[in-house]
């Protein structure tokens, strides 16, 4: 069941239904749904595909292409999870990558693993 959920989330992102995927993730993990914006905030390096802002609970992606990158969206969602009031998830880039990889692997889209 968990693998099916993870694969569904990746499929939604690949099909451009990112808000729906974030809604499902937020519901599953019991957190508020993060906002989503295309374009990085001022001062962010342009070499990253995405970032998460704790201040406004927003996942930012570089452009519309990055919006359909499951690894990027899921990696940033992990950072959102980490900032939840009951923060059961530890914060590190390594753990955010592992979280994203689990979803991507469940979908079977292995060539995306490690892109960030």
N, C-alpha and C positions, 0 to 999 in steps of 0.2 A: 504494500500500500504506500509506504513512504517513498519508494523508488518511483512509483507512478506519479505521486505528487510532484516530486522533483523534476521529472521529465515533462510534466504538464507546464510547470513554471517556465522552464527553458523554451518550450514550444511557444508559449504565449509571448515571450520576449522576442524570439526570432520572427514572429508574425506581427511585430509592432504593437502588441497589446500589453505594453509595459505597465501601465497603470493597473490593469486587471491583475497582472502577475504580482505587483507590489501589494495589492489588496489581499490577495490570497496568502502571500507570505506574512503580512501583518496579522491577519486573522489566525493563521497557524501558530505563530509565535507569540500571540497575545500582546502585540505592541500597536501603537498608533501607526497608521500608514504614513510613510515619509512623502514629502513633496518631491516632485521631479521637475528639473529644468534643463533645457538644452543650452549649452554655453557655460564655460567655467567662470567662477567668480573672479573678480579682479585680483591680480597678484598670484594667481595659480599658474604653475608651469604649464605650458602648452604641450609638453611631452607626455602628459597623462591623458587617459581616455575618460577618467571620471574622478570625482572626489565627493566626500560627504561633509556637510556642514552641520555640526552639532547645534550651533546657534539657532539656525532656522529649520532644523530637521529636514534638510533637503539633500537629495542625491542630484548632483550636477554631472552631466555628461558633455563631452567636448562638442559633439555635433550629432546630427540625426543618424549618421552611420553608427556611432558609438551607442546610440540608444537601442540598437538591435544586437548589441554584444552581450549575451547572457553572462559571460564571465565578469565583465565590468559591472553590470547592474547588480549581480549577486554579491560581488566583492564589496561594493559600497553599501548594499543592504546589510551586510554583516556589521559594518561599522555603525549603522543605525541601531541594530540589535544591541550592540555593546553599550550604547548610551541609554538604553531603556532603564526606568527606575529600579527594576529588580536585576538588571545586568548580570545574567547568568553566563554570558558569553565573554570570554577573555579577549582583550583587544590587542591584536598584532597583525601586521601585514601577512605573516605566515598563516595565521589562523583564518584570516579573511580569504586568503587564496585557497586554503583547504575547504572551506565552506562552499565557495564557488565551484571548485572542482567536483565536489560530491554531486552537485546538481547537474553539471555538464556531463559527467560520466554516466549518470542515470539516464540521460537523454541519448548517450552514445555519440556525442559530438566531440570526439577526442582531440581533433586537430585544434580546437580552441583552447585546450588546457594550457595554462601557463601564460596566456596573453594578458597583459595588464599594462 
